[in-house]
Structure formats: C-alpha cells, structure tokens
C-alpha cells in the first residue's frame, strides 16, 4: 500500500473560538453545535433534532478547541437487531457498528483538556455488579457486507463469531472494548480492528483482537 493510501485514525475537527458577540456553527454527523461568545465565557448548544443540550464554558481566548471522534471509554454491549444461531463448529462473519463520541478538547500550549463528551441519546449506561464496572449498550445491526457510507458517527467493527462448543449457540449481543488508537479511516469509513469471538465449551465468549491485520495494512 502506498504511503498516501495508508489507513489513518479519524482526524480531529477544528472548532474556532468565536470573537466577542459572535458564534460558530458546526454540523457533526446529524447534530449541530453552536458555540457563542458571551460575557465572561462561551455558551455551547447541541441540537440533535430531539432535544437541546447546553453548556457554559470558561475558556481563555489564547487557547484553541477541536473535536475528536473517540471510541466509548467503557466496555460496550452491542445489541444485535437479529439473533445469530451457531451450530458446533459453525461461524459467521459480519460487520457491527459502534458509536463514535464527539469529544471537545481544549488545547492551551502543550496541555490538552477534555471539555465534554457529547454522548448519543441511544447510548445507555448501566452498572455491572458482577464486573464492578460501568457498561454501555448500543443497538447495532449486523450485516454481512460493509454498510454504505453515511453521516452517522459510527465505527465499523468487523466480527467473526465462532462456536467452539458442542451445542447450538444463539447470540443476540456481544461485548467489545474499543480504543481510539485502533481506529482507522478507510474507504470512507472509520473501522476498528477486526475481532474474533469464540463461544467456548463453558459457554463463555472469548475475544481476540486481530491487530496484526492493521500492522500489515500500514
């Protein structure tokens, strides 16, 4: 692969700080962000067609702000829109979808600070008492082909589901943990490293991230 074609991580989007009395509007996927300069700081509005969320920001005018598109920080449960039935030794390959989180980052010289995360309304957070951690749930289709390009803020997660047990297995959801460093822009999509999920004899799902495939493509 030529140097100009190497897959790269999603690029940040600059969000200029408006002059006093002015505002800046940005469309990020299906949402609109409005940053307005007010007396003593800034007002940020997020409009997504369903509700309006707002923040008051105290930021020095000497810095700069940008938007990064990050993976969810907690383990993510992908709820499939259909169930997958696997016979012993059977496997299915497909593409799931995970949300990308618009994250406002303020830079002041060499220092970078997360201002806020704009979480999608469909992303639900819950406490997992058995794992003593928070999980997030996300509704995801599972397609056997790469979905068409769109304006949705999403990462495509290539999956191979494999049944290593000696009984039929039905999967309606899987758990993944994504990281920003694994995301790549490729063919108009943001794509995570491929994952192989195997149902073991004990019924537990074991995950292997195939990061070596990214190394071969770079």
Secondary structure, DSSP 8 states (H G I E B T S, - for coil): --GGG--B----EEE----TT-EEEEEETTEEEEEEEETTEEEEEEE-SS-EEEEEE---TTSEEEEEEEE-SSEEEEEEEEEEEE-TT-EEEEEEEEEEEEEEEEEETTEEEEEEEE--TT-EEEEETTTTEEEEEEEE--BSS-----SS-EEEEEEEEEE-SSS-EEEEEEEE---GGG-EEETTEEEEEEEEEEE-TTS-EEEEE-THHHHHH-
